[in-house]
Amino acid sequence: MLPGVAIAISLVPPLAVVGVCLGKGDVLLALGAGVLFLSNLLAMVLTGSLVYAVLGYAEEAINRDERSTRRRYTILVVLCVIVLIPLFANSAATYLLLRYTNDAAAAAKAWVSNDPGATVTGVTNHGLSMTIDVQTSGELPPHRCCCPTCRAPCPTSSGSR
């Protein structure tokens, strides 16, 4: 019963997301769900292998056929590498995006710090651009002051107050 539950909660939902995303034409999201499926599958296989090794079933397999053991370990290592590369890349991209957003929020707070009634109410990332929401009772400070350390051009429109 437990293996069925494990499959139902860890393997089926990512595969369903792969299908939905491919149906919508979003290949990148489908690839992300596919990586989740592979990582869940790999975790289940490794956990099952560990349980069998602790219970002593690994000795039987090793004594029976040395070549198949090496082959299985090679396949598991290759699968681990295939799954870990995108997971590490995604973690690094998430960290950099969070840092970029936090730097933009700090720059925006410094930008409005001279106006006592102005506060930064939100910073939203849209890929390579940011939306910085500022609430103020007066005019916004000049945009040239917003990020003196940035090399990219500062925003040209301020939106509504």
Secondary structure, DSSP 8 states (H G I E B T S, - for coil): -HHHHHHHHHTHHHHHHHHHHHHHT-HHHHHHHHHHHHHHHHHHHHHHHHHHHHHTHHHHHHHH-HHHHHHHHHHHHHHHHHHHHHHHHHHHHHHHHHHHHHHHHHHHHHHTTTSTT-EEEEEEEETTEEEEEEE-SS----GGGS-TT-SS---S-----
